[in-house]
Amino acid sequence: MNIWLNDQAYSPAGSSDLDALIHELSLSQQSVAIAINGEIIPRGQWQQTPLTEGIQVAVFQAIAGG
């Protein structure tokens, strides 16, 4: 399966949903937000949101600053 991850082609190794993708990418669930096709997906729905061919996933990481 191929998806678009932050505007780049990506082939998940075995991820079937957003939660698994975050684990595959070694990202902390607490410091990211995810949008699919431009719509933010609440963290509580990550396990129920499947990855499908061609889906556009945007991952936003929190950055500390001032």
C-alpha positions as CSV (number, residue, x, y, z in Angstrom):
1,M,0.0,0.0,0.0
2,N,1.2,3.5,-0.7
3,I,0.1,6.6,1.1
4,W,1.1,10.3,1.1
5,L,2.8,11.3,4.3
6,N,3.5,15.0,4.7
7,D,3.4,15.3,0.9
8,Q,5.8,12.5,0.2
9,A,5.1,9.0,-1.0
10,Y,5.4,6.4,1.8
11,S,4.8,2.7,2.0
12,P,3.9,1.7,5.6
13,A,5.7,-1.5,6.7
14,G,2.7,-3.0,8.3
15,S,0.6,-0.2,9.7
16,S,-3.1,-0.6,9.2
17,D,-4.4,2.4,11.1
18,L,-3.2,5.8,12.2
19,D,-2.2,4.6,15.7
20,A,0.1,1.9,14.2
21,L,1.6,4.4,11.8
22,I,2.6,6.7,14.7
23,H,4.3,3.7,16.4
24,E,6.0,2.8,13.1
25,L,7.4,6.3,12.8
26,S,8.5,6.2,16.4
27,L,6.6,9.4,17.3
28,S,5.2,10.2,20.7
29,Q,1.4,10.2,20.6
30,Q,1.4,13.2,23.0
31,S,3.3,15.5,20.7
32,V,1.6,15.0,17.4
33,A,-1.6,15.9,15.6
34,I,-2.7,14.1,12.5
35,A,-4.9,15.3,9.6
36,I,-6.3,13.0,6.8
37,N,-7.1,14.7,3.6
38,G,-7.0,18.0,5.4
39,E,-9.2,17.1,8.4
40,I,-7.8,16.8,11.9
41,I,-8.5,13.3,13.4
42,P,-9.0,13.2,17.2
43,R,-6.4,11.0,19.0
44,G,-9.2,8.8,20.3
45,Q,-10.1,7.8,16.7
46,W,-6.6,6.9,15.5
47,Q,-7.1,3.1,16.1
48,Q,-10.4,3.2,14.2
49,T,-9.0,5.2,11.3
50,P,-7.7,2.8,8.7
51,L,-4.9,3.6,6.2
52,T,-6.1,3.2,2.6
53,E,-4.3,3.4,-0.7
54,G,-3.5,7.0,-1.7
55,I,-4.7,8.5,1.6
56,Q,-3.1,11.9,2.4
57,V,-1.7,11.9,6.0
58,A,-0.2,15.1,7.5
59,V,1.6,14.7,10.8
60,F,2.2,17.9,12.9
61,Q,4.7,17.8,15.7
62,A,4.5,20.2,18.7
63,I,7.5,22.5,18.9
64,A,8.4,24.4,22.1
65,G,9.3,28.0,21.5
66,G,8.8,31.5,22.7
